[in-house]
Amino acid sequence: HYDAHAKDVYRLRVQALKAMVAMYKAAGARVYLDIAHSDWIRDGADMREMAQALMDSGVAQADGLVTNISNRQPVTATGEARNEAGYLAELLPLLPKRDYDVVVDT
């Protein structure tokens, strides 16, 4: 459902991110990738797309993930609202590592 230009932009973005992850790791830095937040990534298709983008971007080499940056999504369930704990519970099993350091901005 993406046109050729969108696919090129995606390819260049993930290529740049992957190179930066490797560069910062080689320099000894801890690398965290921003994974948006629970109000942006809502369904299974979005979740799989996010997981694939992270894998394409070198998430296997990252130390951790950050979510909810400068947002106000609840960390845990509050009624019907999406929440970061639920989002992470769906996304993390789709990623190649199981030991990411996860930071949730509150």
TORPA-893432 format. One record per residue (C-alpha): x, y, z negated; residue number from 1. Coordinates in steps of 0.02 Angstrom, whole numbers, plus 50000, padded with zeros to 5 digits. Layout:
REM residues N
+-------+-------+-------+------+
!     u !     v !     w ! resi !
+-------+-------+-------+------+
!     X !     Y !     Z !  NUM !
...
+-------+-------+-------+------+
END
This chain:
REM residues 106
+-------+-------+-------+------+
!     u !     v !     w ! resi !
+-------+-------+-------+------+
! 50000 ! 50000 ! 50000 !    1 !
! 50153 ! 50113 ! 50007 !    2 !
! 50209 ! 50194 ! 50168 !    3 !
! 50388 ! 50184 ! 50232 !    4 !
! 50437 ! 50351 ! 50155 !    5 !
! 50373 ! 50301 ! 49983 !    6 !
! 50469 ! 50137 ! 49996 !    7 !
! 50628 ! 50231 ! 50042 !    8 !
! 50607 ! 50351 ! 49895 !    9 !
! 50580 ! 50203 ! 49778 !   10 !
! 50733 ! 50113 ! 49845 !   11 !
! 50843 ! 50267 ! 49822 !   12 !
! 50777 ! 50302 ! 49647 !   13 !
! 50806 ! 50127 ! 49582 !   14 !
! 50975 ! 50120 ! 49666 !   15 !
! 51025 ! 50281 ! 49577 !   16 !
! 50958 ! 50221 ! 49409 !   17 !
! 51047 ! 50055 ! 49424 !   18 !
! 51211 ! 50143 ! 49464 !   19 !
! 51189 ! 50262 ! 49316 !   20 !
! 51150 ! 50119 ! 49196 !   21 !
! 51310 ! 50030 ! 49251 !   22 !
! 51413 ! 50190 ! 49243 !   23 !
! 51356 ! 50239 ! 49068 !   24 !
! 51375 ! 50060 ! 49004 !   25 !
! 51553 ! 50054 ! 49074 !   26 !
! 51590 ! 50216 ! 48982 !   27 !
! 51532 ! 50136 ! 48819 !   28 !
! 51366 ! 50226 ! 48804 !   29 !
! 51206 ! 50148 ! 48741 !   30 !
! 51077 ! 50156 ! 48881 !   31 !
! 50889 ! 50170 ! 48855 !   32 !
! 50762 ! 50175 ! 48997 !   33 !
! 50600 ! 50273 ! 48983 !   34 !
! 50450 ! 50158 ! 49010 !   35 !
! 50313 ! 50292 ! 49015 !   36 !
! 50170 ! 50259 ! 48893 !   37 !
! 50011 ! 50160 ! 48867 !   38 !
! 49896 ! 50288 ! 48946 !   39 !
! 49989 ! 50284 ! 49112 !   40 !
! 50014 ! 50097 ! 49130 !   41 !
! 49840 ! 50025 ! 49107 !   42 !
! 49812 ! 49861 ! 49196 !   43 !
! 49904 ! 49703 ! 49246 !   44 !
! 49950 ! 49767 ! 49418 !   45 !
! 50025 ! 49927 ! 49344 !   46 !
! 50115 ! 49823 ! 49213 !   47 !
! 50192 ! 49708 ! 49342 !   48 !
! 50241 ! 49858 ! 49449 !   49 !
! 50325 ! 49941 ! 49299 !   50 !
! 50416 ! 49780 ! 49254 !   51 !
! 50479 ! 49761 ! 49433 !   52 !
! 50537 ! 49942 ! 49440 !   53 !
! 50632 ! 49917 ! 49277 !   54 !
! 50713 ! 49758 ! 49340 !   55 !
! 50760 ! 49843 ! 49504 !   56 !
! 50835 ! 49986 ! 49401 !   57 !
! 50952 ! 49877 ! 49298 !   58 !
! 50851 ! 49854 ! 49139 !   59 !
! 50942 ! 49689 ! 49105 !   60 !
! 51098 ! 49792 ! 49068 !   61 !
! 51008 ! 49923 ! 48962 !   62 !
! 51018 ! 49922 ! 48773 !   63 !
! 50841 ! 49979 ! 48747 !   64 !
! 50680 ! 50057 ! 48802 !   65 !
! 50589 ! 50215 ! 48752 !   66 !
! 50404 ! 50246 ! 48763 !   67 !
! 50277 ! 50383 ! 48725 !   68 !
! 50408 ! 50521 ! 48748 !   69 !
! 50324 ! 50689 ! 48713 !   70 !
! 50153 ! 50605 ! 48712 !   71 !
! 50023 ! 50571 ! 48580 !   72 !
! 49968 ! 50392 ! 48614 !   73 !
! 49937 ! 50299 ! 48452 !   74 !
! 50069 ! 50173 ! 48401 !   75 !
! 49942 ! 50043 ! 48343 !   76 !
! 49760 ! 50009 ! 48383 !   77 !
! 49636 ! 50147 ! 48342 !   78 !
! 49466 ! 50100 ! 48407 !   79 !
! 49459 ! 50083 ! 48596 !   80 !
! 49613 ! 50190 ! 48630 !   81 !
! 49762 ! 50116 ! 48721 !   82 !
! 49912 ! 50104 ! 48606 !   83 !
! 50098 ! 50081 ! 48618 !   84 !
! 50103 ! 49916 ! 48521 !   85 !
! 49981 ! 49837 ! 48644 !   86 !
! 50074 ! 49910 ! 48792 !   87 !
! 50239 ! 49839 ! 48730 !   88 !
! 50159 ! 49670 ! 48693 !   89 !
! 50106 ! 49660 ! 48877 !   90 !
! 50263 ! 49733 ! 48957 !   91 !
! 50407 ! 49656 ! 48860 !   92 !
! 50370 ! 49474 ! 48908 !   93 !
! 50385 ! 49526 ! 49091 !   94 !
! 50565 ! 49586 ! 49068 !   95 !
! 50723 ! 49481 ! 49080 !   96 !
! 50789 ! 49510 ! 48903 !   97 !
! 50704 ! 49484 ! 48736 !   98 !
! 50818 ! 49589 ! 48625 !   99 !
! 50792 ! 49768 ! 48682 !  100 !
! 50800 ! 49903 ! 48551 !  101 !
! 50630 ! 49988 ! 48572 !  102 !
! 50600 ! 50168 ! 48520 !  103 !
! 50422 ! 50236 ! 48513 !  104 !
! 50411 ! 50426 ! 48505 !  105 !
! 50281 ! 50479 ! 48378 !  106 !
+-------+-------+-------+------+
END
